[in-house]
Amino acid sequence: MPKGIPRTSDTKECRRKGTRQSMNLRSSCLDNAVIENFFGLLKRELLYLQEFDSMESFKRELIDYLDDYHNR
């Protein structure tokens, strides 16, 4: 699907919930820069450094990571 074109179901869901849909322009990468950077850090600092025994252990580590990241 081309960037900048909302899916009808997403638009309807936003209206139903009373929220505003946020979309970037086709040639603007700055909208996503912050979150892309965060996910890069998350992968380097958590995901690639260890193996997880289960989804539950991953979730616990993720919650700890997010708490530490938020409170830096």
N, C-alpha and C positions, 0 to 999 in steps of 0.2 A: 504494500500500500504506500503511495507517495506520502512524503512528509507534509504536514500541514493540512491534511484532509481528514477531518474527524470521521470516525465510524458512527453511523446513525445511532446504534445502540448505546454508545458511550455518551453521545450528546443527550439522548433521551434520559439516560440514567442520571446525568448531572442535573438536568432540569427537575427530575423527580425528587432528587435530594436537596435541591436548592443551592447547589454549588456551581462554581464557575469553572469551565474547562480551560486548562492552560496548555497552549501549544506554541512551539517556537516557529520562527520563520524558516523556510527551506534552507537558506544559506547562513543561518545564525547558529553557531555551535556554542556560543557563550551561555545560552540557557541551561545547557546540560553540563557545563564545565565543572561546577562544584560537586554535583552528585557523581559524575564520572571519576573525579579525583578521589572522593570518599570511597567508592567501590574499589578503586585501585589500591588504596591503603588497606582496606578490609581484606582483600585477597592476599596482599604481601605480608601483612602483620598477623593474620589469623589463619586464613584458609590454607595457604601454602606451607605453613610452618609445622603443621601437625596433622595426624590422622585421627579421625573421630571414630569411636567404637559404635556409636549409634546416632540417630537423629536427635535424640534427647540430649546427649552429651554435646553435640554441636550447638543446639539451641541454648544450653547453659553458657557455653563459651561465648556465643554470639551476644547474649544479653550482657555478660560481663564486659565484653569488648565495647559494646555500645555505651554502657554506663561509664566506662573509663574514658572513652572518646568524648562523650558529652561533657564530662566533668574535668577535662584537662585544663 
